[in-house]
Amino acid sequence: MQFQTAIDEMLSLLPDHVHSFQGSEYALPIKTAILGNSEIHPQAVRQELVQKRDSDVKELLEPVLLAAELYEASCADRDRYFLTDRKVQSCVFTGAKWRAGWALVLGQDQAELVAQLQEHDFMVFTDSPDIPNTACIGSRSTSPIYFAQLMVRYGLIWGGIAPGDDHEMSHFLEKDLPGLIVIHTDLPPLKYLVALGLMKLGAPAIVPPTFPFPYGNRVTAEDSGEVLDRLRHFSNLRQRYYRDEIVRLPDFCNPAFAAEQFDADQRLGGQLDSFFCVRPAAQVGQRMAIVGQPANDIGILVEIAHERLSDDMAYTVEKTAIRAISYLSGVRAYEENDRFHIELAKGVAFDPQRVADAIYWGIRVEYPRLEQIAVRLVCDSTLLASQAEDVRRYKRERQQFIQSMTEHNTDVFVACTECRPFSLVHTCIATPERPPMCAARTYASIKAAAYLGSAQVPWSRPSEGELPMRLAFRKGQILDAERGEYEGSNKVYRALTHGQLQRVYLHSLRDFPHTSCGCFQALAFWMDDVDRIGIMLRDSAATTPAGQTWAELANRAGGKASPGILGVSLAYVRSPHFLQGDGGIGAVAWVDSALYDKICAAFLPGQRVATEKEVQTMAELKAFLTR
């Protein structure tokens, strides 16, 4: 296939002036990856294309990619296809962690193949506008550039590749890009050139036997069945690893029923003596027992025998067990003011056997290593009263135990690597006083998953198939109490990052900060001009006094340890240990207005904290703080 005509087409499309994309700190991501922070001149790109027009095709790829990006940036519909930084962040978190990866499908008659890729948990991008549940990149010959922009921003942000280091970029993407290209049928010459440019950047590809180039990390496939078979060839794609026994909910249970809306026709519980309790036991009896005839009041006691089950984990398992009852259609279970309630929809009868099975299997599905579980439904009013008093006493003691847990009196910290599928080093350490930044986990829930197994199994790199997803470890010697440096945390960081990170401060965002994931609830950052801390809530529309947007801060923090910025949860902001090595809550001088009301109760008396409504620049913040 001759590609001089493709170059002629690209030359005819190349604009005379530079346009850019909106919604990203990288106005031209491909340009940034190849040329760094240097300016790009369309005439220079045009000249290079003309000079290399008759060269080997691999010499054409960089100028073709640059030209394709310049052209797409000049198109009136560019915002329809361009992925903003926020969309890229979503693609990375979802497509690398909870999917097998990204698949860009190019060519004709894609519908069947796309459906099969989706069944295999791929996030699918396509150049066909009529296929549902896909991200369409447009059908122009230059449209694959939008997928290339996603690729290079993955390298720039989460890979830490320096702008302009396209050689290192291609090596990183070849090893770690959570995606591939599938060329389903032959393409127009220019689109073939752009697709080969993506392969030069590091994207592996599955191509038809008629693929016209001798280059690229590729395998061939003649039909969709072969495409699916060839997926196993690429080690950069994510896989799922199951080590525990596979357990399943009964057919009559479905987590979707937990969101079911209905008017309650019958209510059980809600009385003083109604209760639901999960507690540890040395040993358990039969799996299910019903005491008395079901009436309007009820108590449910779940006892679990496991050597690692502590009271803080029992509280976490208890919430799982209550939620599992709502997996029954027409049944809603919850606790309110320390009283247990079950509500039934019209026509739904209370079935104690199914309730007990939902509890048992709901716990086992979430924590598969828990096997010795006894569920006791108490309906006898006399026994209920005496049992309720015992349960209330246990729950009071359990709550006191949980509230008293500190880093000082707790020997065990926990680590979570659940977000590693999109970050090569992120290792989250949680303590009783340092909740995870995602706010979706707690110290106790990570500890429970580490000791008891977990159903939350994201996709992983094949190279990290043996990486522990959650880990409990001894905190070891305190090396720096103020900044939260512990011997055990450093050891875990060294081990889980293969030596890339040697030290970590749990309570300081300077020098050796904790890594940030990408699903952080908020971002804390150090403001050198005032020597104070700023905090921005996730997806805030505000701009910091230094002129930074949420997307820019998130790019700076995402997936790595970045001195001066750190992902935090609101629970950690309210913790007495919050960034105590940097002055703690008293050092906070700016937060966005959406966050202010959520955390202002934690501020110290007389503390002055500005939002974007009071100050817009660093000079204005300095003046605000000195008033």
VOGU-3710 file (C-alpha; in Angstrom, 3 decimals, decimal comma):
1> mqfqtaidem> 0,000/0,000/0,000  1,421/3,398/-0,983  1,119/6,096/1,659  2,140/9,144/-0,329  -1,566/9,782/-0,978  -2,184/9,644/2,768  0,491/12,276/3,331  -1,054/14,416/0,617  -4,392/14,146/2,395  -2,815/15,067/5,731
11> lsllpdhvhs> -1,086/18,063/4,142  -4,397/19,248/2,725  -6,017/19,054/6,175  -3,205/20,626/8,182  -4,287/24,095/9,381  -2,080/27,166/9,137  -2,702/28,202/12,738  -2,529/26,384/16,059  -5,813/25,652/17,804  -6,169/23,837/21,110
21> fqgseyalpi> -8,527/21,722/23,175  -10,339/22,883/26,286  -10,727/21,040/29,591  -7,146/19,827/30,015  -3,922/21,218/31,369  -2,459/19,702/28,183  -4,021/21,821/25,447  -2,356/19,539/22,863  -1,497/16,247/24,620  0,305/14,624/21,673
31> ktailgnsei> 2,407/17,721/21,167  3,285/17,708/24,878  4,304/14,042/24,779  6,508/14,452/21,684  7,777/18,034/21,837  7,435/18,775/25,540  6,804/22,407/26,417  8,208/23,707/23,117  5,852/25,538/20,804  4,523/23,747/17,754
41> hpqavrqelv> 4,518/25,432/14,331  2,240/23,993/11,639  4,653/25,070/8,921  7,460/23,077/10,540  5,187/20,010/10,727  4,210/20,546/7,089  7,845/20,799/6,054  8,743/17,595/7,907  5,894/15,697/6,229  7,039/16,908/2,811
51> qkrdsdvkel> 10,676/16,027/3,509  9,833/12,533/4,751  7,043/11,834/2,266  9,082/9,156/0,462  10,861/7,792/3,570  10,174/4,584/5,418  6,710/4,817/6,934  8,020/4,692/10,513  9,782/8,044/9,911  6,408/9,620/9,132
61> lepvllaael> 4,581/8,650/12,280  5,504/11,452/14,686  4,760/14,266/12,212  1,534/12,487/11,200  0,417/12,326/14,844  1,283/15,986/15,395  -0,511/16,997/12,190  -3,566/14,890/13,026  -3,833/16,536/16,436  -3,489/20,027/14,926
71> yeascadrdr> -6,233/19,217/12,429  -8,637/17,763/15,001  -8,036/20,776/17,247  -9,204/23,001/14,382  -12,465/21,069/13,830  -15,679/22,698/15,042  -16,881/19,463/16,678  -13,646/18,805/18,614  -15,358/19,167/22,013  -17,673/16,294/21,078
81> yfltdrkvqs> -14,800/13,826/20,925  -12,027/15,281/23,069  -11,656/13,673/26,500  -11,237/16,344/29,155  -8,881/15,615/32,035  -11,870/14,705/34,207  -13,077/12,200/31,609  -9,557/10,798/31,340  -9,421/10,392/35,119  -12,722/8,492/34,992
91> cvftgakwra> -11,465/6,275/32,157  -8,292/5,477/34,081  -9,962/4,689/37,413  -12,749/2,625/35,869  -10,996/1,218/32,823  -7,874/0,085/34,657  -9,323/-0,977/38,002  -12,773/-2,395/37,383  -12,365/-3,356/33,713  -9,951/-5,506/31,746
101> gwalvlgqdq> -8,832/-2,332/29,976  -9,628/-0,094/27,019  -10,194/-1,368/23,491  -10,174/0,973/20,503  -12,043/-0,783/17,677  -11,484/0,531/14,150  -13,053/-0,675/10,903  -16,417/-1,733/9,544  -19,134/-4,048/10,948  -18,055/-3,726/14,571
111> aelvaqlqeh> -21,270/-4,376/16,500  -20,762/-8,089/17,207  -17,111/-7,694/18,164  -17,852/-4,693/20,391  -20,555/-6,644/22,227  -18,152/-9,520/22,826  -15,433/-7,183/24,112  -17,930/-5,594/26,466  -18,899/-9,031/27,743  -15,201/-9,511/28,509
121> dfmvftdspd> -15,273/-6,322/30,614  -13,538/-3,951/28,216  -14,302/-0,252/28,015  -14,769/0,142/24,277  -13,899/3,134/22,102  -15,011/3,039/18,492  -14,983/5,099/15,288  -18,570/4,015/14,578  -21,190/6,448/15,953  -24,113/4,029/16,105
131> ipntacigsr> -22,916/1,409/18,609  -24,478/1,824/22,075  -22,516/1,977/25,330  -19,262/2,911/23,640  -17,159/6,069/23,529  -17,195/7,294/19,932  -14,013/9,062/18,809  -15,435/10,168/15,454  -15,160/8,594/12,044  -12,557/10,827/10,390
141> stspiyfaql> -9,247/9,330/9,306  -7,536/11,419/12,000  -9,989/10,517/14,795  -7,786/7,819/16,450  -5,795/10,774/17,783  -8,384/11,098/20,591  -7,454/7,645/21,863  -3,771/8,552/21,508  -4,410/11,595/23,714  -5,882/9,314/26,368
151> mvrygliwgg> -2,796/7,099/26,103  -0,211/9,837/26,499  -2,027/11,511/29,391  -2,022/8,153/31,169  1,761/8,229/30,772  2,201/11,917/31,654  0,006/11,825/34,758  0,070/8,309/36,195  3,363/7,183/34,704  5,225/10,364/35,594
161> iapgddhems> 6,766/10,518/32,105  8,429/13,868/31,427  6,926/15,957/28,610  8,946/15,491/25,442  10,413/12,125/26,443  8,528/10,179/23,792  11,044/7,331/23,960  10,347/6,701/27,652  6,642/7,281/26,987  6,517/4,467/24,433
171> hflekdlpgl> 8,341/2,087/26,778  5,978/2,887/29,645  2,826/2,545/27,553  4,030/-0,680/25,958  4,445/-2,224/29,429  1,585/-0,631/31,331  -1,064/0,886/29,052  -4,376/-0,716/30,100  -5,577/-0,993/26,529  -5,081/-2,048/22,929
181> ivihtdlppl> -6,201/-1,344/19,372  -8,353/-3,798/17,435  -8,360/-3,161/13,682  -11,315/-5,169/12,483  -11,133/-4,523/8,736  -8,757/-2,658/6,445  -8,665/1,104/6,979  -8,235/4,110/4,692  -4,510/4,874/4,192  -4,386/7,954/6,457
191> kylvalglmk> -6,285/6,233/9,274  -3,878/3,301/8,969  -0,966/5,718/9,383  -2,512/7,340/12,471  -3,261/3,905/13,957  0,352/2,857/13,356  1,367/6,043/15,154  -0,583/4,847/18,205  1,286/1,563/17,988  4,589/3,474/17,885
201> lgapaivppt> 3,504/5,232/21,079  3,198/1,817/22,714  -0,308/0,500/22,039  -0,434/-3,219/21,185  -2,786/-4,178/18,386  -4,820/-7,011/16,950  -4,868/-6,559/13,181  -6,245/-8,339/10,096  -3,925/-10,557/8,031  -3,862/-7,790/5,399
211> fpfpygnrvt> -2,205/-5,328/7,818  0,274/-3,499/5,542  3,143/-2,749/7,946  6,039/-4,856/9,259  6,068/-2,807/12,491  4,307/-2,714/15,845  3,510/-4,998/18,766  0,736/-6,883/17,013  -0,943/-10,214/16,403  -3,328/-11,074/13,582
221> aedsgevldr> -6,929/-12,259/13,757  -9,377/-13,011/10,979  -12,639/-12,878/12,961  -14,058/-11,855/16,331  -13,465/-15,310/17,803  -9,764/-15,050/17,035  -9,687/-11,487/18,384  -10,937/-12,705/21,774  -8,437/-15,540/21,756  -5,539/-13,195/20,941
231> lrhfsnlrqr> -6,285/-10,956/23,938  -4,270/-13,345/26,088  -1,169/-12,428/24,108  -0,729/-9,000/25,722  0,695/-8,768/29,226  -0,267/-5,100/29,670  -3,993/-5,910/29,897  -5,482/-6,367/33,347  -6,563/-9,756/34,675  -8,582/-10,955/37,625
241> yyrdeivrlp> -7,185/-13,282/40,255  -9,404/-15,337/42,530  -7,655/-17,161/45,348  -10,527/-17,925/47,683  -13,433/-20,315/47,413  -16,078/-18,998/45,033  -19,257/-18,345/46,995  -22,549/-17,091/45,589  -25,753/-15,580/46,838  -28,861/-17,777/46,669
251> dfcnpafaae> -31,017/-17,344/43,565  -33,613/-15,418/45,572  -31,047/-12,782/46,603  -29,948/-9,929/44,381  -27,999/-6,811/45,462  -30,118/-4,809/43,019  -33,112/-5,330/45,317  -31,353/-3,175/47,941  -32,295/-0,122/45,854  -35,883/-1,289/45,357
261> qfdadqrlgg> -38,499/1,372/46,170  -41,764/0,326/47,792  -44,289/1,436/50,422  -44,053/-0,676/53,562  -47,160/-2,793/54,071  -45,864/-4,578/57,191  -43,212/-3,657/59,754  -41,254/-5,795/62,170  -38,976/-4,558/64,915  -38,522/-0,920/65,755
271> qldsffcvrp> -39,204/-1,577/69,440  -36,864/-1,016/72,379  -35,854/-4,679/72,477  -35,447/-5,173/68,740  -31,828/-5,639/67,721  -29,372/-6,822/65,132  -25,886/-7,766/66,256  -22,778/-9,433/64,838  -20,241/-10,438/67,454  -17,220/-12,735/67,709
281> aaqvgqrmai> -17,572/-16,118/69,408  -15,125/-18,823/70,441  -17,334/-21,379/68,713  -20,759/-21,424/67,100  -23,671/-23,830/66,990  -26,044/-24,641/64,159  -26,102/-22,347/61,159  -29,672/-21,167/61,728  -32,010/-21,166/64,720  -35,455/-19,601/65,155
291> vgqpandigi> -36,648/-19,061/68,726  -40,395/-18,430/69,116  -43,005/-17,621/66,504  -42,352/-14,621/64,230  -44,292/-11,608/65,498  -44,019/-7,858/65,239  -40,804/-7,680/67,242  -37,576/-9,434/66,393  -33,917/-9,682/67,316  -31,188/-11,212/65,177
301> lveiaherls> -27,900/-12,336/66,662  -25,107/-13,426/64,347  -22,132/-15,095/65,995  -18,947/-15,771/64,055  -15,984/-17,876/65,076  -12,728/-16,679/63,543  -9,445/-16,119/65,319  -8,878/-12,746/63,654  -12,356/-11,252/64,079  -12,059/-8,267/66,432
311> ddmaytvekt> -14,853/-5,981/67,581  -14,073/-3,214/65,074  -14,252/-5,744/62,241  -17,463/-7,207/63,689  -19,057/-3,756/63,384  -18,070/-3,639/59,696  -19,393/-7,165/59,068  -22,612/-6,205/60,859  -23,351/-3,456/58,340  -22,789/-5,967/55,516
321> airaisylsg> -25,148/-8,455/57,155  -27,976/-5,946/57,594  -27,637/-4,804/53,983  -27,823/-8,426/52,801  -31,385/-8,768/54,139  -32,426/-6,110/51,640  -31,167/-8,388/48,850  -34,562/-10,098/49,208  -37,220/-8,660/46,913  -39,753/-6,564/48,796
331> vrayeendrf> -37,714/-6,574/52,014  -35,922/-3,593/53,535  -33,767/-3,821/56,682  -32,002/-1,035/58,569  -30,997/0,235/62,003  -32,215/3,569/63,342  -31,560/4,967/66,798  -30,124/1,605/67,870  -33,337/-0,170/66,930  -33,604/-2,754/64,187
341> hielakgvaf> -36,335/-2,524/61,520  -37,583/-4,834/58,792  -40,173/-3,529/56,316  -42,105/-5,693/53,865  -43,814/-4,727/50,627  -47,446/-5,613/50,015  -47,857/-9,299/49,309  -44,453/-10,228/50,759  -44,500/-12,540/53,785  -41,722/-12,669/56,351
351> dpqrvadaiy> -39,673/-15,805/55,690  -37,163/-16,407/58,532  -35,346/-19,132/56,568  -34,681/-16,816/53,643  -33,693/-13,962/55,945  -31,155/-16,219/57,682  -29,818/-17,489/54,346  -29,487/-13,927/53,029  -27,484/-12,961/56,117  -25,248/-16,033/56,008
361> wgirveyprl> -24,452/-15,860/52,280  -24,307/-12,055/52,270  -21,486/-12,255/54,829  -19,734/-15,124/53,048  -19,842/-13,436/49,658  -18,298/-10,281/51,103  -15,817/-12,061/53,409  -15,258/-15,563/51,993  -12,917/-16,773/54,755  -15,705/-16,517/57,322
371> eqiavrlvcd> -17,297/-19,943/57,436  -18,325/-20,548/61,048  -21,428/-18,372/61,134  -24,525/-18,935/63,249  -27,657/-16,851/62,661  -30,228/-16,774/65,460  -33,641/-15,132/65,018  -35,253/-14,374/68,379  -39,002/-13,860/68,296  -39,951/-14,983/71,830
381> stllasqaed> -40,809/-11,812/73,779  -39,421/-13,022/77,127  -36,119/-14,168/75,688  -35,962/-11,106/73,447  -35,909/-8,733/76,434  -33,051/-10,513/78,216  -31,106/-11,046/75,004  -31,568/-7,387/74,011  -29,983/-6,168/77,238  -26,953/-8,393/76,638
391> vrrykrerqq> -26,653/-7,141/73,057  -26,952/-3,490/74,117  -24,176/-3,983/76,670  -21,914/-5,604/74,048  -22,589/-2,840/71,513  -21,781/-0,131/74,078  -18,497/-1,841/74,911  -17,740/-2,327/71,219  -18,359/1,333/70,469  -16,134/2,391/73,351
401> fiqsmtehnt> -13,401/0,083/72,054  -13,634/1,494/68,527  -13,638/5,109/69,718  -10,631/4,488/71,940  -8,486/3,057/69,119  -5,519/5,294/68,291  -2,231/4,963/66,489  -0,573/4,912/69,901  -2,518/1,978/71,354  -2,911/-0,040/68,134
411> dvfvactecr> -0,072/-2,241/66,939  -1,588/-3,137/63,571  -1,863/-0,796/60,581  -3,301/-1,836/57,221  -2,364/-1,303/53,570  -4,596/-1,384/50,494  -3,356/-1,669/46,905  -6,808/-1,793/45,322  -5,979/1,213/43,124  -2,711/-0,219/41,817
421> pfslvhtcia> -4,246/-1,270/38,467  -3,925/2,359/37,350  -0,939/3,381/39,483  2,356/1,543/39,630  3,198/2,623/43,178  0,051/3,728/45,022  -0,067/2,027/48,391  -2,687/3,288/50,826  -1,930/2,956/54,527  -4,768/3,349/57,013
431> tperppmcaa> -4,723/3,585/60,777  -7,490/4,132/63,337  -6,779/7,863/63,024  -5,906/8,009/59,331  -8,915/6,882/57,271  -8,326/6,112/53,572  -8,546/9,058/51,183  -11,223/7,410/49,020  -13,767/7,466/51,893  -15,145/4,224/50,433
441> rtyasikaaa> -13,076/2,129/52,838  -12,232/2,393/56,522  -9,385/1,134/58,651  -11,667/-1,648/59,917  -12,997/-2,619/56,480  -9,477/-2,927/55,040  -8,403/-4,961/58,052  -11,460/-7,185/57,661  -10,688/-7,708/53,972  -7,041/-8,494/54,785
451> ylgsaqvpws> -7,889/-11,092/57,415  -11,252/-12,395/56,198  -10,949/-12,208/52,407  -12,919/-9,865/50,178  -15,281/-9,959/47,234  -13,867/-6,630/46,012  -11,393/-7,949/43,432  -10,335/-5,381/40,837  -8,474/-6,233/37,668  -4,688/-6,355/38,043
461> rpsegelpmr> -1,547/-6,352/35,965  -0,325/-9,883/35,288  3,016/-8,807/36,770  1,254/-7,976/40,044  -0,947/-11,045/40,260  0,622/-12,004/43,581  0,502/-8,501/45,050  -1,582/-8,530/48,253  -4,700/-6,446/47,688  -5,042/-5,731/51,407
471> lafrkgqild> -2,456/-6,278/54,080  -2,346/-5,977/57,871  1,092/-5,324/59,335  2,872/-4,369/62,544  3,480/-0,638/62,710  6,895/-1,159/64,308  9,036/1,544/65,851  7,922/5,192/65,702  10,595/7,107/63,782  8,888/10,521/63,701
481> aergeyegsn> 5,784/10,890/65,847  4,898/14,369/64,580  4,946/13,522/60,876  3,780/9,936/61,322  6,772/7,942/60,174  6,754/4,315/61,292  9,232/1,547/60,694  6,488/-0,831/59,552  4,997/1,669/57,074  8,385/2,279/55,463
491> kvyralthgq> 8,967/-1,444/55,186  5,574/-1,953/53,515  6,219/0,905/51,091  9,577/-0,544/50,091  8,132/-4,030/49,636  4,937/-3,119/47,779  6,610/-0,609/45,445  9,638/-2,844/44,758  11,904/-0,243/46,307  10,648/2,706/44,259
501> lqrvylhslr> 9,492/4,394/47,477  11,562/4,084/50,635  9,851/6,296/53,212  6,406/7,691/53,918  5,021/10,307/56,284  1,432/9,512/57,210  0,752/12,999/58,576  2,687/15,384/56,356  2,298/16,277/52,697  5,890/17,496/52,385
511> dfphtscgcf> 9,181/15,639/51,826  7,895/12,039/51,851  4,118/12,286/51,423  1,780/9,339/51,192  0,882/8,409/47,624  -2,476/9,541/46,263  -4,867/7,272/44,389  -7,264/9,030/42,038  -10,553/8,491/43,837  -9,584/10,790/46,724
521> qalafwmddv> -12,479/12,630/48,347  -10,498/15,871/48,548  -7,000/17,212/47,911  -4,848/18,981/50,481  -1,982/21,082/49,156  0,788/23,246/50,571  0,814/26,940/49,658  4,428/28,154/49,804  3,466/31,819/49,559  1,681/31,719/52,914
531> drigimlrds> 3,157/28,535/54,442  -0,327/27,165/54,947  -2,561/24,331/53,763  -5,371/24,529/51,205  -8,039/21,866/50,667  -10,281/21,358/47,638  -13,300/19,044/47,479  -13,471/16,525/44,654  -14,729/17,973/41,352  -14,874/21,468/42,802
541> aattpagqtw> -15,605/24,254/40,337  -13,387/26,646/42,299  -9,916/27,868/41,449  -7,200/28,039/44,100  -5,513/31,358/44,975  -2,595/30,126/42,833  -4,950/29,710/39,855  -5,170/25,904/39,866  -8,297/23,953/38,979  -9,404/20,630/40,421
551> aelanraggk> -8,313/18,769/37,288  -4,828/20,295/37,462  -4,424/19,381/41,127  -5,752/15,870/40,511  -3,273/15,370/37,666  -0,450/16,487/39,931  -1,437/14,093/42,713  -2,925/11,099/40,927  -1,233/7,752/41,405  2,009/8,929/42,944
561> aspgilgvsl> 3,781/10,572/45,862  3,931/14,293/45,032  5,540/16,529/47,652  3,160/19,349/48,473  -0,117/17,656/47,571  -2,057/14,744/49,012  -5,414/13,036/48,618  -7,454/13,095/51,840  -10,867/12,023/53,051  -13,107/14,350/55,040
571> ayvrsphflq> -12,914/11,902/57,932  -9,146/12,382/57,978  -9,542/16,181/57,836  -11,581/15,874/61,046  -9,006/13,560/62,649  -6,800/14,997/65,420  -3,787/13,734/63,460  -4,709/15,555/60,225  -1,390/16,662/58,680  -0,051/17,397/62,141
581> gdggigavaw> 3,478/17,466/60,745  2,486/20,545/58,721  0,589/22,334/61,491  -2,634/20,318/61,422  -6,100/21,770/60,981  -4,899/25,077/62,393  -2,643/25,525/59,351  -5,552/25,401/56,901  -5,965/28,843/55,327  -8,082/28,184/52,230
591> vdsalydkic> -10,809/25,713/51,223  -13,310/25,871/48,397  -16,775/27,049/49,378  -18,390/23,680/48,628  -16,146/22,131/51,275  -16,265/24,886/53,896  -19,575/23,968/55,532  -18,617/20,298/55,633  -15,480/20,810/57,739  -15,766/24,238/59,381
601> aaflpgqrva> -16,703/22,635/62,723  -13,147/21,244/62,857  -11,531/24,692/62,617  -9,978/26,183/65,731  -11,639/29,104/67,537  -10,741/32,327/65,752  -9,132/30,524/62,812  -9,350/32,501/59,568  -10,077/30,328/56,539  -10,897/31,860/53,167
611> tekevqtmae> -12,774/30,428/50,189  -12,829/31,478/46,547  -15,673/33,830/47,478  -13,384/35,922/49,690  -10,090/35,712/47,797  -9,111/35,011/44,208  -5,350/35,510/44,329  -2,472/34,682/46,644  -2,002/38,380/47,385  -5,626/38,612/48,495
621> lkafltr> -5,170/35,515/50,676  -2,148/37,086/52,384  -4,180/40,218/53,091  -7,109/38,136/54,371  -4,891/36,268/56,823  -3,343/39,453/58,246  -6,550/41,387/58,818
//
